[in-house]
Amino acid sequence: MLQSSLRSAEIIYSMTWSHLHRLSTVPESHKQWMGRLMTYLTEARHNMGLFQHHDGVTGTAKDHVVQDYARRYKHITFKFEIRFD
């Protein structure tokens, strides 16, 4: 679920960025929002890399690592639910 949501968000971001750059003037609020969104997308992509690490996939990760995965997943999922629902 997270991977498909992340990919959809990246596509929406790219299309919005392209549209904004065609405008003669881009409001500062739009630039700030796009900057924050890029930060969220980068963080989510980084976390996806961690989730797909072989210890996470095979189930051989230590308990504290699994808890960290869960915390990161919950955190990034919450950010995307707020921004895209």
Secondary structure, DSSP 4 states (H G I P E B T S, - for coil): -HHHHHHHHHHHHHHHHHHHHHSS---HHHHHHHHHHHHHHHHHHHHHHHHTSHHHHHT-S-HHHHHHHHHHHHHHHHHHHHHH-
